[in-house]
């Protein structure tokens, strides 16, 4: 487990308080068979292909949510940061996903034709609804788990590595220094914002942080199960 002193967990901060609300969720994420399957190499490639397809759909709406959150920011610097991150989410889709698709024997047509799963649809809808209808702090708290949990998971999995080069490439993306810098940038903004929130505002935002952290577990679980819509 990453210790509280690591760079992704600033002590005595709003971000630290947010993380305290998912202390039971994060171990469940880290122990999920989808993620353990990445490091031991036993994950079904079909489940990984499913994940890549769903992640491509997810990142498009995540980029939209980041842009909306940025539009509500109090400073030009914060708005610019989220604009960069929204563009970065699209770049991940274009680079990492396009390379993985070829290695998984898929093409762009198959990706586009993949049905958006119930979990992907629900998670994206929640993010967009919170970004549109909530305050800047609420939207920030809702998008934060995708940054922070991926960085922590990437660091944990990198320590173990993977015998499958496709899985290792995914791990390296989120364990890399470039992504760590992005996450620390948004954590710094999180703590700046948190310092000015009332107790009511902070509690409301934390509820969104917990909810989207649960959605992170659900997203990997849906890929592991290769979730399908009922009555299809």
C-alpha positions in Angstrom: 0.0 0.0 0.0 1.3 3.5 -0.8 2.1 5.3 2.4 0.6 8.7 3.3 4.0 10.3 2.8 4.0 9.6 -0.9 3.6 12.5 -3.4 0.0 11.5 -4.2 -1.2 12.0 -0.6 -0.4 15.5 0.7 -0.7 15.4 4.5 -3.2 17.6 6.4 -5.0 18.7 3.3 -8.5 18.5 1.7 -7.1 15.9 -0.6 -6.0 13.8 2.3 -9.5 14.2 3.8 -11.1 13.1 0.5 -8.9 10.0 0.4 -9.8 9.1 3.9 -13.4 8.6 2.6 -12.3 5.8 0.3 -9.9 3.9 2.6 -12.1 0.8 2.2 -12.7 1.2 -1.5 -9.1 1.6 -2.7 -7.9 -1.8 -1.4 -10.9 -3.4 -3.1 -9.8 -1.8 -6.3 -6.2 -2.9 -5.9 -7.3 -6.4 -5.2 -9.7 -6.8 -8.0 -8.9 -9.7 -10.3 -8.8 -7.5 -13.3 -5.9 -5.6 -11.9 -4.2 -8.6 -10.3 -4.6 -10.3 -13.7 -2.5 -7.6 -15.3 0.5 -8.2 -13.1 0.3 -12.0 -13.1 -0.4 -12.1 -16.8 -3.5 -14.2 -16.4 -6.1 -11.6 -17.4 -8.3 -12.8 -20.3 -7.2 -10.8 -23.4 -10.9 -10.5 -24.3 -11.5 -8.7 -21.0 -8.6 -6.4 -21.7 -10.0 -5.7 -25.2 -13.4 -4.9 -23.6 -11.7 -2.5 -21.2 -9.8 -0.7 -23.9 -13.0 -0.2 -26.0 -15.0 1.0 -23.0 -12.1 3.3 -21.8 -12.1 5.0 -25.2 -15.8 5.8 -24.9 -15.3 6.9 -21.3 -12.3 9.2 -22.0 -14.4 11.2 -24.5 -17.0 12.1 -21.9 -14.3 12.5 -19.3 -12.6 15.1 -21.5 -15.9 16.9 -21.8 -16.4 16.8 -18.0 -12.9 18.3 -17.5 -13.6 21.1 -19.9 -16.9 21.9 -18.0 -15.1 21.8 -14.7 -12.4 24.1 -16.0 -15.0 26.6 -17.3 -16.2 27.0 -13.7 -12.7 27.5 -12.2 -12.0 30.7 -10.3 -8.7 31.5 -12.0 -7.4 31.5 -15.6 -4.6 29.2 -14.5 -7.1 26.6 -13.3 -9.1 26.9 -16.4 -6.0 26.5 -18.6 -4.9 23.4 -16.6 -8.2 21.6 -17.1 -8.2 22.5 -20.8 -4.8 20.9 -21.1 -5.9 17.9 -19.2 -9.0 17.5 -21.4 -6.8 17.6 -24.5 -4.5 15.1 -22.8 -7.3 12.7 -22.2 -8.0 12.7 -26.0 -4.3 12.2 -26.7 -4.2 9.1 -24.5 -7.1 7.7 -26.5 -5.3 8.4 -29.8 -1.9 7.1 -28.8 -2.1 4.4 -26.2 -5.4 2.9 -27.4 -4.5 3.0 -31.1 -1.3 1.0 -30.3 -3.1 -1.4 -28.0 -5.9 -2.0 -30.5 -3.4 -3.3 -33.1 -1.7 -5.6 -30.5 -5.1 -6.9 -29.5 -6.2 -7.6 -33.1 -8.8 -4.9 -33.1 -9.3 -1.9 -35.4 -10.9 1.5 -35.1 -14.1 0.3 -36.8 -14.6 -2.4 -34.1 -13.9 0.2 -31.4 -16.5 2.6 -32.7 -19.1 -0.2 -33.0 -18.5 -1.4 -29.4 -21.7 -0.9 -27.4 -21.2 1.5 -24.5 -21.7 -0.7 -21.4 -24.2 0.0 -18.6 -21.4 0.9 -16.2 -19.7 3.2 -18.7 -22.9 4.9 -19.5 -23.8 5.4 -15.8 -20.3 6.7 -14.9 -20.1 9.1 -17.8 -23.6 10.4 -17.1 -22.8 11.0 -13.4 -19.6 12.8 -14.3 -21.3 15.1 -16.8 -24.3 15.7 -14.6 -22.1 16.7 -11.6 -19.8 18.9 -13.8 -22.8 20.7 -15.3 -25.1 21.0 -12.3 -22.6 21.2 -9.4 -20.1 23.8 -8.2 -16.5 23.9 -9.3 -15.5 22.0 -6.1 -18.2 19.3 -6.7 -17.1 18.8 -10.3 -13.4 18.8 -9.2 -14.1 16.1 -6.6 -16.0 14.0 -9.1 -13.2 14.0 -11.7 -10.4 13.6 -9.2 -10.6 9.8 -8.6 -9.8 9.0 -12.3 -6.6 11.0 -11.9 -5.6 9.9 -8.4 -6.6 6.2 -8.3 -5.0 5.5 -11.7 -1.8 7.1 -10.5 -1.8 5.0 -7.3 -2.7 1.8 -9.2 -0.1 2.5 -11.8 2.6 2.9 -9.1 1.5 -0.3 -7.3 1.4 -2.4 -10.5 4.7 -1.1 -11.8 6.4 -2.5 -8.7 5.2 -6.0 -9.7 5.4 -5.6 -13.5 3.7 -7.8 -16.0 4.9 -10.7 -18.2 2.5 -9.5 -20.9 3.9 -6.6 -22.9 0.4 -5.2 -23.7 -0.4 -5.1 -20.0 3.0 -3.6 -19.1 2.5 -0.8 -21.6 -0.8 0.1 -20.0 0.9 0.0 -16.5 3.8 2.2 -17.7 1.4 4.9 -18.9 -0.1 5.5 -15.5 3.0 4.8 -13.5 5.1 7.3 -15.5 6.5 10.5 -14.3 4.5 12.5 -16.8 1.2 11.3 -15.5 2.4 11.8 -11.9 3.1 15.5 -12.6 -0.4 15.9 -14.0 -1.9 14.3 -10.9 0.1 16.4 -8.5 -0.9 19.5 -10.4 -4.6 18.7 -9.9 -4.0 17.8 -6.3 -2.5 21.1 -5.7 -5.6 22.8 -7.1 -7.7 20.5 -5.0 -6.1 21.7 -1.8 -6.3 25.3 -2.8 -10.0 25.0 -3.4 -10.6 22.9 -0.3 -9.1 25.5 2.0 -11.9 27.9 1.1 -14.9 25.6 1.4 -17.5 25.5 4.1 -18.1 22.3 5.9 -21.3 21.8 4.0 -19.6 22.4 0.7 -16.7 20.1 1.5 -19.1 17.3 2.6 -21.2 17.6 -0.5 -18.1 17.4 -2.7 -16.7 14.5 -0.8 -19.8 12.5 -1.6 -19.1 12.9 -5.3 -15.5 11.8 -4.7 -16.6 8.6 -3.0 -19.3 7.9 -5.7 -16.9 8.2 -8.6 -14.3 6.1 -6.7 -16.9 3.4 -6.5 -17.5 3.8 -10.2 -13.8 3.2 -10.8 -14.1 -0.2 -9.1 -17.3 -0.9 -11.1 -15.5 0.0 -14.4 -12.8 -2.6 -13.9 -15.3 -5.1 -12.6 -17.5 -4.5 -15.7 -14.5 -5.2 -17.9 -13.6 -8.4 -16.0 -17.2 -9.6 -16.4 -17.4 -8.2 -20.0 -20.7 -6.7 -18.9 -23.6 -6.7 -21.3 -27.0 -4.9 -21.3 -29.9 -7.0 -20.2 -32.8 -7.5 -22.7 -30.5 -6.8 -25.7 
